[in-house]
């Protein structure tokens, strides 16, 4: 809540966070040359609440502020979560973690009340469509003074508060100026967009009226309504009226279109609706259309714009069929399924291995025990039908790895189980990925091909190294454009060509190099393929570390995480943590496909079928 010299209505949903500076980085605007925007940098790995900001409140009747310390946990932290950009969507540049955006766990309303209102609630907590209450604001302490920032929901960036106070800037004598929803540039862009939409709708409406009049044979006696001189002014009025309480209001106080008189002609306003209004009308089943226009001489012209738009909307809905059928689940059923999922997760043991855990002995044993595509690993790497090799990186040529900001996917109850087991002493190691500091493809580091070797006479096991005959790949892999091409493989460390198998990573280049080049990571793979892709072998101080790519969490994981604890001869497709989640997911899907049965909890909390055929 902020109060400055100009009165602003206090809203209880947001506070002002007064904090040390988070990592900021410039972002050049595409709309205006020379304009530099600022966003929270990716170097700010953790949530900005981890910087231990204070809550800032204005003193009533004074031009001063009072600060309040945030509540801390047992380790003295306000938040220790990484920023999960994939789940944050449009709010990835707020600097908050998912808990402090969506209002769960430590960002929940309950936690806020338990700690005496001394925590940071979720940025979007308890917000409704068309909500006008302010979210959290930031206050940065600079050498020149305090800088207040407000979040713009259009460009999704923190902007200076002055950019939202156009009313106060244009009319300083206004006793109660408001705060704009968008920053100045986004507001002007919105006005121009509405202007084009208005003009387009008017042209279409005039064309429709003329066409209908000709068909009815009364075109000669119809006078067209005069169009306002400035479409821009009406576009501005539409945007401003959407935020004004005196506008014509519909459900939940949202402005709706109404009848206006233009040049003596009564017509329905065909101004485009704001996103909030459109969403509300969709929920209420209202149709967005243009009403009938009445001529100045009393004759009526019945247009079919509304029905045609409704028909068009209906046909579009028919085309876009949902791939999945979502059935309604009662609260009791949802609670039962959640308890069942937790039971399944608890019933599957999992052992997590550190990224740098030396596992050469584990890999050597797997060469003769684990089977891949009906052959042992040793036979697989000797076969000409293999699609992957072992890439060995010496100690001085190891790729740059960094801790993953987006660890295990947060779907289901897996994160809850992990946090509970961590509190009981179970160790879960952080994920590592190839860092953005690794600017070019890791094949530029000059890895060598590594093959298992077995002496037929003595039985001694060793390694055979083959230098690659292809040129060093220097393609860039860390830019935004390169990552978009790589998609789920952006953290492999390879460039796009070395993933798809193009250029010097092609199959033909491999043949020309007498099988001594590095092929594409996904080259010659079938839709369902059990053959291994490339493995990495890193030389560390403690020994060799073999890594396998997990296609579920999309990171390199220690090879020991893929060995099944029950069957040492089985190599799982996913790492241990993702494999457990996959098994539980399939069990839950199987449970959902079964016909409904009477299920009752036993005394130990485990759910059993009422007919006694077995546990759920």
Secondary structure, DSSP 8 states (H G I E B T S, - for coil): ----SS-----TT--EEEES---EEEEE-SSSTT-EEEEE-TT--B-GGGG--EEEEE-TTSS-EEEEE----TTS-S---B--HHHHGGGTTS---SHHHHT-GGGSHHHHHHTTT-S---TTTT--TT--S---EEEEEETTEEEEEEEETTTTEEEEGGGG-HHHHH-TT-TT----SS-HHHHHHHHHHHHHHHHHHHHHHHHHHHHHHHHHT-GGG-------S-HHHHHHHHHHHHT-TTS-B-GGG-B---EEEETTEEEE------HHHHHHHHHHT-------EE-TTS-EE---HHHHHHHHHHHHHHHS--SS------HHHHHHHHHHHHHHHHHS------TT---HHHHHHHHHH-EETTEEHHHHHHSTT----EEEE-GGG---EEE-SS-S---TTHHHHHHHHHHTT------EEE-TT--B-GGGG--EEEEEEE-TTT--EEEEEE---S-----B-SSHHHHHHHGGGTTSS--HHHHHT-GGGSHHHHHHTTS-S---TTTT--SS--S---EEEEEETTEEEEEEEETTTTEEEEGGGGB-SS-TT-B-SS-HHHHHHHHHHHHHHHHHHS----EEE-TTS-EEETTSS-B-
